[in-house]
Amino acid sequence: MNIILLGQITSGKGTLAQCLEEKYNFGLVSIGALLREEAKKDTPEAKVISDYQLQGKLVPEEITIKILKSHMDRNAGKNLIFDGYPRNLKQAETLDRIAKIDACLVLDVDDSIVRDRFMGRRGCVTCGHITHLKMLNGKTTCPKCGGNLEIRNDMTEEAMLGKMKSFETETKPLIAYYENKNLAYHINAGHNPEKTLEQAENVLKKIGKNGIN
Ligand SMILES: [Zn+2]
């Protein structure tokens, strides 16, 4: 089955995807990783991808979809999770042409929780470890290496507001798109990763096939 994950930043999509990978052998489809892998090969597509990435531009949709399709062909019969794709309606429509989507899990979190989770993030200057004020119990150094912690550029309020805005403008129409197809399942992701996983498992059981019972 093919599952799409959508949700606000800090909703725990990455953690859920990882749990589903480990527990049910789902394959995680990361478009970014597939494109980076392809760019290393000696193909006409690789050249185009490298050029676009060097210029910091989005790789053309027809190339992305070609690479995605060949990845899906190689993994035929395997349960797949999409995190970070589709990002907009156009991509969702394209994806529908090459894959049957079984469910879209929507991880709902209140804005106040997003703010709380996001603004508490700290990154280690030395080892890159990302932690949260709540995990530090008043300590001011990295729990992994003892290095100094900082509020990185991608951890500022401005960065958060940018992400929240793109959730409104790009992700919400996508959620509506899957709601209209009766494929959207809302999950309350405001508690903890275990509760999120439990609800996701209930959805998978409901639509269950391919070994998830
Ligand atoms: Zn560190």
py3Dmol code that shows the C-alpha trace and the ligand (Angstrom):
import py3Dmol

protein = """\
ATOM      1  CA  MET A   1       0.000   0.000   0.000  1.00  0.00           C
ATOM      2  CA  ASN A   2       1.045   3.603  -0.545  1.00  0.00           C
ATOM      3  CA  ILE A   3       0.692   6.048   2.332  1.00  0.00           C
ATOM      4  CA  ILE A   4       1.221   9.800   2.269  1.00  0.00           C
ATOM      5  CA  LEU A   5       2.124  11.715   5.426  1.00  0.00           C
ATOM      6  CA  LEU A   6       1.059  15.344   5.768  1.00  0.00           C
ATOM      7  CA  GLY A   7       1.314  17.629   8.757  1.00  0.00           C
ATOM      8  CA  GLN A   8       2.536  20.851  10.255  1.00  0.00           C
ATOM      9  CA  ILE A   9       6.225  21.174  11.235  1.00  0.00           C
ATOM     10  CA  THR A  10       7.012  19.374  14.519  1.00  0.00           C
ATOM     11  CA  SER A  11       3.995  17.095  14.022  1.00  0.00           C
ATOM     12  CA  GLY A  12       6.308  14.070  14.129  1.00  0.00           C
ATOM     13  CA  LYS A  13       6.030  12.859  10.532  1.00  0.00           C
ATOM     14  CA  GLY A  14       9.660  11.796  10.401  1.00  0.00           C
ATOM     15  CA  THR A  15       9.388   9.847  13.647  1.00  0.00           C
ATOM     16  CA  LEU A  16       6.181   8.129  12.530  1.00  0.00           C
ATOM     17  CA  ALA A  17       7.706   7.214   9.170  1.00  0.00           C
ATOM     18  CA  GLN A  18      10.701   5.710  10.971  1.00  0.00           C
ATOM     19  CA  CYS A  19       8.443   3.668  13.300  1.00  0.00           C
ATOM     20  CA  LEU A  20       6.450   2.313  10.357  1.00  0.00           C
ATOM     21  CA  GLU A  21       9.672   1.465   8.551  1.00  0.00           C
ATOM     22  CA  GLU A  22      11.038  -0.470  11.521  1.00  0.00           C
ATOM     23  CA  LYS A  23       7.853  -2.144  12.675  1.00  0.00           C
ATOM     24  CA  TYR A  24       6.111  -2.956   9.384  1.00  0.00           C
ATOM     25  CA  ASN A  25       8.955  -2.831   6.893  1.00  0.00           C
ATOM     26  CA  PHE A  26       7.528   0.147   5.024  1.00  0.00           C
ATOM     27  CA  GLY A  27       9.879   1.710   2.502  1.00  0.00           C
ATOM     28  CA  LEU A  28      10.331   5.431   3.028  1.00  0.00           C
ATOM     29  CA  VAL A  29      10.237   7.384  -0.221  1.00  0.00           C
ATOM     30  CA  SER A  30      12.372  10.493   0.074  1.00  0.00           C
ATOM     31  CA  ILE A  31      12.389  12.432  -3.180  1.00  0.00           C
ATOM     32  CA  GLY A  32      15.390  14.469  -2.058  1.00  0.00           C
ATOM     33  CA  ALA A  33      17.445  11.321  -1.459  1.00  0.00           C
ATOM     34  CA  LEU A  34      16.337   9.737  -4.769  1.00  0.00           C
ATOM     35  CA  LEU A  35      17.349  12.866  -6.689  1.00  0.00           C
ATOM     36  CA  ARG A  36      20.711  13.086  -4.920  1.00  0.00           C
ATOM     37  CA  GLU A  37      21.351   9.421  -5.740  1.00  0.00           C
ATOM     38  CA  GLU A  38      20.382   9.881  -9.392  1.00  0.00           C
ATOM     39  CA  ALA A  39      22.578  12.978  -9.701  1.00  0.00           C
ATOM     40  CA  LYS A  40      25.656  10.804  -9.028  1.00  0.00           C
ATOM     41  CA  LYS A  41      24.936   8.528 -12.002  1.00  0.00           C
ATOM     42  CA  ASP A  42      26.059   8.949 -15.580  1.00  0.00           C
ATOM     43  CA  THR A  43      22.696   9.625 -17.217  1.00  0.00           C
ATOM     44  CA  PRO A  44      21.155  12.591 -19.099  1.00  0.00           C
ATOM     45  CA  GLU A  45      18.813  13.088 -16.109  1.00  0.00           C
ATOM     46  CA  ALA A  46      21.744  13.234 -13.698  1.00  0.00           C
ATOM     47  CA  LYS A  47      23.209  16.171 -15.594  1.00  0.00           C
ATOM     48  CA  VAL A  48      19.911  18.084 -15.524  1.00  0.00           C
ATOM     49  CA  ILE A  49      19.382  17.380 -11.816  1.00  0.00           C
ATOM     50  CA  SER A  50      22.895  18.556 -10.935  1.00  0.00           C
ATOM     51  CA  ASP A  51      22.433  21.745 -12.950  1.00  0.00           C
ATOM     52  CA  TYR A  52      19.149  22.585 -11.256  1.00  0.00           C
ATOM     53  CA  GLN A  53      20.446  21.750  -7.800  1.00  0.00           C
ATOM     54  CA  LEU A  54      23.556  23.872  -8.337  1.00  0.00           C
ATOM     55  CA  GLN A  55      21.297  26.808  -9.150  1.00  0.00           C
ATOM     56  CA  GLY A  56      19.179  26.008  -6.103  1.00  0.00           C
ATOM     57  CA  LYS A  57      16.106  25.457  -8.269  1.00  0.00           C
ATOM     58  CA  LEU A  58      13.441  22.774  -8.104  1.00  0.00           C
ATOM     59  CA  VAL A  59      14.122  19.869 -10.447  1.00  0.00           C
ATOM     60  CA  PRO A  60      11.553  19.747 -13.309  1.00  0.00           C
ATOM     61  CA  GLU A  61       8.488  17.720 -12.449  1.00  0.00           C
ATOM     62  CA  GLU A  62       8.803  15.313 -15.403  1.00  0.00           C
ATOM     63  CA  ILE A  63      12.262  14.222 -14.237  1.00  0.00           C
ATOM     64  CA  THR A  64      11.192  13.870 -10.617  1.00  0.00           C
ATOM     65  CA  ILE A  65       8.258  11.720 -11.630  1.00  0.00           C
ATOM     66  CA  LYS A  66      10.372   9.542 -13.943  1.00  0.00           C
ATOM     67  CA  ILE A  67      12.784   8.790 -11.105  1.00  0.00           C
ATOM     68  CA  LEU A  68       9.932   8.228  -8.692  1.00  0.00           C
ATOM     69  CA  LYS A  69       8.261   5.833 -11.127  1.00  0.00           C
ATOM     70  CA  SER A  70      11.381   3.753 -11.611  1.00  0.00           C
ATOM     71  CA  HIS A  71      11.889   3.625  -7.830  1.00  0.00           C
ATOM     72  CA  MET A  72       8.315   2.395  -7.410  1.00  0.00           C
ATOM     73  CA  ASP A  73       8.758  -0.209 -10.145  1.00  0.00           C
ATOM     74  CA  ARG A  74      11.845  -1.526  -8.351  1.00  0.00           C
ATOM     75  CA  ASN A  75       9.842  -1.709  -5.105  1.00  0.00           C
ATOM     76  CA  ALA A  76       6.654  -3.163  -6.585  1.00  0.00           C
ATOM     77  CA  GLY A  77       4.574  -4.951  -3.971  1.00  0.00           C
ATOM     78  CA  LYS A  78       6.289  -3.177  -1.079  1.00  0.00           C
ATOM     79  CA  ASN A  79       4.437  -0.862   1.321  1.00  0.00           C
ATOM     80  CA  LEU A  80       5.661   2.685   0.765  1.00  0.00           C
ATOM     81  CA  ILE A  81       5.396   5.910   2.760  1.00  0.00           C
ATOM     82  CA  PHE A  82       5.780   9.308   1.160  1.00  0.00           C
ATOM     83  CA  ASP A  83       7.114  12.065   3.368  1.00  0.00           C
ATOM     84  CA  GLY A  84       7.761  15.437   1.743  1.00  0.00           C
ATOM     85  CA  TYR A  85       6.025  14.551  -1.511  1.00  0.00           C
ATOM     86  CA  PRO A  86       3.606  15.617  -2.915  1.00  0.00           C
ATOM     87  CA  ARG A  87       4.131  19.224  -1.824  1.00  0.00           C
ATOM     88  CA  ASN A  88       1.352  20.782  -3.874  1.00  0.00           C
ATOM     89  CA  LEU A  89      -1.765  19.917  -5.865  1.00  0.00           C
ATOM     90  CA  LYS A  90       0.051  19.601  -9.169  1.00  0.00           C
ATOM     91  CA  GLN A  91       2.398  16.995  -7.702  1.00  0.00           C
ATOM     92  CA  ALA A  92      -0.522  15.136  -6.124  1.00  0.00           C
ATOM     93  CA  GLU A  93      -2.250  14.888  -9.487  1.00  0.00           C
ATOM     94  CA  THR A  94       0.943  13.685 -11.138  1.00  0.00           C
ATOM     95  CA  LEU A  95       1.482  11.108  -8.406  1.00  0.00           C
ATOM     96  CA  ASP A  96      -2.054   9.823  -8.935  1.00  0.00           C
ATOM     97  CA  ARG A  97      -1.145   8.986 -12.518  1.00  0.00           C
ATOM     98  CA  ILE A  98       1.666   6.624 -11.492  1.00  0.00           C
ATOM     99  CA  ALA A  99       0.515   5.249  -8.128  1.00  0.00           C
ATOM    100  CA  LYS A 100      -2.596   4.222  -6.275  1.00  0.00           C
ATOM    101  CA  ILE A 101      -2.647   6.086  -2.979  1.00  0.00           C
ATOM    102  CA  ASP A 102      -4.346   4.086  -0.208  1.00  0.00           C
ATOM    103  CA  ALA A 103      -4.359   6.668   2.561  1.00  0.00           C
ATOM    104  CA  CYS A 104      -3.154  10.099   3.517  1.00  0.00           C
ATOM    105  CA  LEU A 105      -2.349  10.365   7.224  1.00  0.00           C
ATOM    106  CA  VAL A 106      -2.800  13.941   8.417  1.00  0.00           C
ATOM    107  CA  LEU A 107      -0.921  14.656  11.645  1.00  0.00           C
ATOM    108  CA  ASP A 108      -2.893  17.418  13.366  1.00  0.00           C
ATOM    109  CA  VAL A 109      -1.223  19.670  15.942  1.00  0.00           C
ATOM    110  CA  ASP A 110      -2.476  22.959  17.400  1.00  0.00           C
ATOM    111  CA  ASP A 111      -0.437  26.040  16.517  1.00  0.00           C
ATOM    112  CA  SER A 112       0.395  26.620  20.183  1.00  0.00           C
ATOM    113  CA  ILE A 113       1.988  23.164  20.395  1.00  0.00           C
ATOM    114  CA  VAL A 114       3.894  23.719  17.161  1.00  0.00           C
ATOM    115  CA  ARG A 115       5.249  26.968  18.586  1.00  0.00           C
ATOM    116  CA  ASP A 116       6.204  25.340  21.856  1.00  0.00           C
ATOM    117  CA  ARG A 117       7.950  22.398  20.176  1.00  0.00           C
ATOM    118  CA  PHE A 118       9.640  24.511  17.519  1.00  0.00           C
ATOM    119  CA  MET A 119      10.891  27.417  19.618  1.00  0.00           C
ATOM    120  CA  GLY A 120      12.463  25.069  22.169  1.00  0.00           C
ATOM    121  CA  ARG A 121      14.791  23.516  19.594  1.00  0.00           C
ATOM    122  CA  ARG A 122      18.528  23.917  20.008  1.00  0.00           C
ATOM    123  CA  GLY A 123      21.350  22.681  17.811  1.00  0.00           C
ATOM    124  CA  CYS A 124      24.844  21.676  18.895  1.00  0.00           C
ATOM    125  CA  VAL A 125      27.568  23.816  17.317  1.00  0.00           C
ATOM    126  CA  THR A 126      30.071  20.945  17.549  1.00  0.00           C
ATOM    127  CA  CYS A 127      28.266  17.722  16.566  1.00  0.00           C
ATOM    128  CA  GLY A 128      25.026  19.003  14.971  1.00  0.00           C
ATOM    129  CA  HIS A 129      22.795  17.105  17.421  1.00  0.00           C
ATOM    130  CA  ILE A 130      19.328  18.657  17.706  1.00  0.00           C
ATOM    131  CA  THR A 131      17.693  18.712  21.100  1.00  0.00           C
ATOM    132  CA  HIS A 132      14.888  20.487  22.944  1.00  0.00           C
ATOM    133  CA  LEU A 133      14.955  22.657  26.062  1.00  0.00           C
ATOM    134  CA  LYS A 134      12.602  20.173  27.730  1.00  0.00           C
ATOM    135  CA  MET A 135      15.158  17.397  27.301  1.00  0.00           C
ATOM    136  CA  LEU A 136      17.969  19.452  28.829  1.00  0.00           C
ATOM    137  CA  ASN A 137      16.577  19.895  32.351  1.00  0.00           C
ATOM    138  CA  GLY A 138      18.286  23.262  32.698  1.00  0.00           C
ATOM    139  CA  LYS A 139      21.617  22.159  31.213  1.00  0.00           C
ATOM    140  CA  THR A 140      23.070  24.486  28.605  1.00  0.00           C
ATOM    141  CA  THR A 141      25.417  22.137  26.739  1.00  0.00           C
ATOM    142  CA  CYS A 142      24.962  19.281  24.252  1.00  0.00           C
ATOM    143  CA  PRO A 143      23.929  16.015  25.951  1.00  0.00           C
ATOM    144  CA  LYS A 144      25.918  14.044  23.334  1.00  0.00           C
ATOM    145  CA  CYS A 145      29.251  15.852  23.224  1.00  0.00           C
ATOM    146  CA  GLY A 146      29.147  18.728  25.717  1.00  0.00           C
ATOM    147  CA  GLY A 147      29.412  21.314  22.934  1.00  0.00           C
ATOM    148  CA  ASN A 148      27.673  24.688  22.975  1.00  0.00           C
ATOM    149  CA  LEU A 149      24.037  24.887  21.891  1.00  0.00           C
ATOM    150  CA  GLU A 150      22.664  27.516  19.562  1.00  0.00           C
ATOM    151  CA  ILE A 151      19.409  28.636  17.976  1.00  0.00           C
ATOM    152  CA  ARG A 152      20.182  27.835  14.343  1.00  0.00           C
ATOM    153  CA  ASN A 153      18.921  29.910  11.406  1.00  0.00           C
ATOM    154  CA  ASP A 154      16.261  27.273  10.736  1.00  0.00           C
ATOM    155  CA  MET A 155      15.093  27.427  14.370  1.00  0.00           C
ATOM    156  CA  THR A 156      14.084  31.091  14.489  1.00  0.00           C
ATOM    157  CA  GLU A 157      10.566  32.436  14.794  1.00  0.00           C
ATOM    158  CA  GLU A 158      10.869  33.767  11.251  1.00  0.00           C
ATOM    159  CA  ALA A 159      11.695  30.281   9.950  1.00  0.00           C
ATOM    160  CA  MET A 160       8.759  28.849  11.866  1.00  0.00           C
ATOM    161  CA  LEU A 161       6.317  31.428  10.499  1.00  0.00           C
ATOM    162  CA  GLY A 162       7.532  30.726   6.961  1.00  0.00           C
ATOM    163  CA  LYS A 163       6.851  27.012   7.430  1.00  0.00           C
ATOM    164  CA  MET A 164       3.446  27.704   8.954  1.00  0.00           C
ATOM    165  CA  LYS A 165       2.563  29.907   6.013  1.00  0.00           C
ATOM    166  CA  SER A 166       3.486  27.281   3.451  1.00  0.00           C
ATOM    167  CA  PHE A 167       1.406  24.782   5.440  1.00  0.00           C
ATOM    168  CA  GLU A 168      -1.600  27.103   4.974  1.00  0.00           C
ATOM    169  CA  THR A 169      -1.027  27.821   1.301  1.00  0.00           C
ATOM    170  CA  GLU A 170       0.354  24.513   0.013  1.00  0.00           C
ATOM    171  CA  THR A 171      -0.425  21.692   2.429  1.00  0.00           C
ATOM    172  CA  LYS A 172      -3.997  22.593   3.382  1.00  0.00           C
ATOM    173  CA  PRO A 173      -5.254  22.399  -0.229  1.00  0.00           C
ATOM    174  CA  LEU A 174      -3.512  19.012  -0.446  1.00  0.00           C
ATOM    175  CA  ILE A 175      -5.331  17.788   2.661  1.00  0.00           C
ATOM    176  CA  ALA A 176      -8.611  18.928   1.107  1.00  0.00           C
ATOM    177  CA  TYR A 177      -7.676  17.094  -2.093  1.00  0.00           C
ATOM    178  CA  TYR A 178      -7.318  13.785  -0.216  1.00  0.00           C
ATOM    179  CA  GLU A 179     -10.387  14.512   1.917  1.00  0.00           C
ATOM    180  CA  ASN A 180     -12.425  14.825  -1.268  1.00  0.00           C
ATOM    181  CA  LYS A 181     -11.193  11.406  -2.302  1.00  0.00           C
ATOM    182  CA  ASN A 182     -12.085   9.990   1.133  1.00  0.00           C
ATOM    183  CA  LEU A 183      -8.441   9.076   1.656  1.00  0.00           C
ATOM    184  CA  ALA A 184      -7.565  11.509   4.461  1.00  0.00           C
ATOM    185  CA  TYR A 185      -7.306  10.167   8.028  1.00  0.00           C
ATOM    186  CA  HIS A 186      -6.776  12.739  10.756  1.00  0.00           C
ATOM    187  CA  ILE A 187      -4.502  11.796  13.623  1.00  0.00           C
ATOM    188  CA  ASN A 188      -4.121  13.820  16.807  1.00  0.00           C
ATOM    189  CA  ALA A 189      -0.357  14.334  16.941  1.00  0.00           C
ATOM    190  CA  GLY A 190      -0.399  16.669  19.932  1.00  0.00           C
ATOM    191  CA  HIS A 191       0.546  14.070  22.566  1.00  0.00           C
ATOM    192  CA  ASN A 192       3.604  11.893  21.972  1.00  0.00           C
ATOM    193  CA  PRO A 193       5.081   9.635  19.269  1.00  0.00           C
ATOM    194  CA  GLU A 194       3.545   6.474  20.829  1.00  0.00           C
ATOM    195  CA  LYS A 195       0.010   7.887  20.662  1.00  0.00           C
ATOM    196  CA  THR A 196       0.593   9.049  17.087  1.00  0.00           C
ATOM    197  CA  LEU A 197       1.821   5.586  16.079  1.00  0.00           C
ATOM    198  CA  GLU A 198      -1.112   3.889  17.793  1.00  0.00           C
ATOM    199  CA  GLN A 199      -3.630   5.969  15.839  1.00  0.00           C
ATOM    200  CA  ALA A 200      -1.727   5.412  12.591  1.00  0.00           C
ATOM    201  CA  GLU A 201      -1.777   1.666  13.240  1.00  0.00           C
ATOM    202  CA  ASN A 202      -5.548   1.796  13.719  1.00  0.00           C
ATOM    203  CA  VAL A 203      -5.936   3.455  10.328  1.00  0.00           C
ATOM    204  CA  LEU A 204      -3.655   0.909   8.669  1.00  0.00           C
ATOM    205  CA  LYS A 205      -5.617  -1.941  10.230  1.00  0.00           C
ATOM    206  CA  LYS A 206      -8.846  -0.405   8.983  1.00  0.00           C
ATOM    207  CA  ILE A 207      -7.661  -0.186   5.415  1.00  0.00           C
ATOM    208  CA  GLY A 208      -5.452  -3.208   6.120  1.00  0.00           C
ATOM    209  CA  LYS A 209      -3.775  -5.404   3.601  1.00  0.00           C
ATOM    210  CA  ASN A 210      -0.268  -6.584   2.759  1.00  0.00           C
ATOM    211  CA  GLY A 211       0.462  -8.026   6.152  1.00  0.00           C
ATOM    212  CA  ILE A 212      -0.803  -5.275   8.446  1.00  0.00           C
ATOM    213  CA  ASN A 213      -3.613  -6.858  10.406  1.00  0.00           C
TER     214      ASN A 213
END
"""
ligand_1 = """\
1
ZN
Zn 27.055 17.931 20.421
"""
view = py3Dmol.view(width=600, height=400)
view.addModel(protein, "pdb")
view.setStyle({"model": 0}, {"cartoon": {"style": "trace"}})
view.addModel(ligand_1, "xyz")
view.setStyle({"model": 1}, {"stick": {}})
view.zoomTo()
view.show()
